[in-house]
């Protein structure tokens, strides 16, 4: 259902219902969504929604960046990462922000970025 711009998605795979904010819906191309439309959902190992897209478009490629945390915003809006190529700052998706609280500056990490270069997941350590 759609209420106040929020998309509420029910799944067939016994996952809990999901809600997508108007900002995220716009960012992932669901700004013209209608009740009954099919949606692809990507969830992480903790059953947290990472990304979504309409079934009418190819699922976006995600990019993985390996580096060291240089700074993470205490309000979870951005993260700065040092890599061999230099230092880069990434916006953090609101659903992934809580994962930053357990990562001190200097921690080795792997970031998962969506098609808009927004951090949607983070893993401690260097896995890629």
C-alpha positions as CSV (number, residue, x, y, z in Angstrom):
1,X,0.0,0.0,0.0
2,X,1.0,3.6,-0.4
3,X,0.3,6.2,2.3
4,X,1.8,9.7,2.7
5,X,4.4,8.8,0.1
6,X,5.6,5.7,2.1
7,X,5.6,2.4,0.2
8,X,4.6,-0.6,2.3
9,X,5.6,-3.8,0.6
10,X,4.3,-7.3,1.5
11,X,6.5,-10.2,0.3
12,X,5.7,-13.7,-0.8
13,X,8.8,-15.2,0.8
14,X,7.6,-15.0,4.4
15,X,9.8,-11.9,5.1
16,X,8.4,-9.2,7.3
17,X,6.6,-6.4,5.5
18,X,8.9,-3.6,4.4
19,X,8.5,0.2,4.3
20,X,10.4,2.4,1.9
21,X,10.5,6.2,2.6
22,X,9.7,8.7,-0.2
23,X,13.4,9.7,-0.4
24,X,14.6,6.2,-0.9
25,X,11.7,5.4,-3.3
26,X,12.8,8.4,-5.4
27,X,16.4,7.4,-5.3
28,X,15.8,3.8,-6.4
29,X,13.4,4.8,-9.2
30,X,10.1,3.9,-7.5
31,X,8.7,7.4,-7.7
32,X,5.8,6.3,-10.0
33,X,5.0,3.1,-7.9
34,X,1.3,2.1,-7.8
35,X,-0.5,-0.4,-5.5
36,X,0.1,-3.9,-6.9
37,X,3.4,-3.2,-8.7
38,X,6.1,-5.8,-8.3
39,X,9.3,-4.7,-6.5
40,X,12.7,-6.4,-6.2
41,X,14.1,-6.2,-2.6
42,X,17.7,-6.9,-1.5
43,X,18.1,-7.7,2.2
44,X,21.3,-8.3,4.1
45,X,22.2,-11.3,6.4
46,X,20.4,-9.5,9.3
47,X,17.2,-9.3,7.3
48,X,17.6,-5.5,6.9
49,X,16.4,-3.9,3.6
50,X,19.5,-2.8,1.6
51,X,18.1,-1.9,-1.8
52,X,14.9,-2.0,-3.9
53,X,14.0,-1.5,-7.5
54,X,11.1,-1.9,-9.8
55,X,11.0,-5.2,-11.8
56,X,10.8,-3.1,-15.0
57,X,14.4,-2.2,-14.8
58,X,17.6,-4.1,-14.4
59,X,18.8,-4.5,-10.8
60,X,21.5,-1.9,-10.2
61,X,25.1,-3.0,-9.8
62,X,26.6,-2.5,-6.4
63,X,30.2,-1.5,-5.9
64,X,32.4,-2.7,-3.0
65,X,35.1,-0.3,-1.7
66,X,37.8,-1.6,0.7
67,X,39.5,0.8,3.0
68,X,40.0,2.2,6.5
69,X,37.5,4.4,8.4
70,X,38.9,7.9,8.6
71,X,35.7,9.5,10.0
72,X,32.1,8.5,10.5
73,X,29.4,11.1,11.2
74,X,27.9,10.6,14.7
75,X,24.5,11.3,13.1
76,X,25.2,8.6,10.5
77,X,24.9,10.8,7.4
78,X,28.3,10.2,6.0
79,X,31.5,8.1,6.2
80,X,35.0,9.0,5.1
81,X,37.2,6.2,3.9
82,X,40.9,6.1,3.2
83,X,41.9,3.8,0.3
84,X,45.2,3.4,-1.6
85,X,43.6,5.8,-4.2
86,X,43.0,8.5,-1.6
87,X,40.3,9.7,0.8
88,X,36.6,9.7,-0.2
89,X,33.4,10.6,1.6
90,X,30.2,8.7,1.0
91,X,26.6,9.5,2.0
92,X,25.1,6.8,4.2
93,X,21.6,5.3,3.7
94,X,19.5,5.9,6.8
95,X,18.8,2.1,7.1
96,X,22.6,1.4,7.2
97,X,23.6,4.2,9.5
98,X,23.3,2.3,12.8
99,X,26.1,0.0,11.7
100,X,28.5,2.9,12.0
101,X,28.2,3.1,15.8
102,X,30.4,0.0,16.4
103,X,33.2,1.1,14.0
104,X,36.0,3.2,15.4
105,X,38.2,5.4,13.2
106,X,41.0,3.3,11.8
107,X,38.9,0.2,11.4
108,X,39.4,-1.8,8.2
109,X,36.0,-2.1,6.4
110,X,34.3,-3.0,3.1
111,X,31.5,-0.7,2.0
112,X,28.7,-1.7,-0.3
113,X,27.6,1.2,-2.4
114,X,24.4,1.4,-4.5
115,X,24.1,2.7,-8.0
116,X,24.0,6.3,-6.6
117,X,27.3,5.8,-4.6
118,X,25.4,5.8,-1.3
119,X,26.7,3.4,1.4
120,X,24.0,0.7,1.9
121,X,26.0,-1.8,3.9
122,X,29.3,-2.1,5.7
123,X,31.3,-5.1,6.9
124,X,34.2,-4.9,9.3
125,X,37.4,-6.3,7.7
126,X,38.6,-6.4,4.2
127,X,36.7,-9.0,2.2
128,X,37.0,-7.8,-1.4
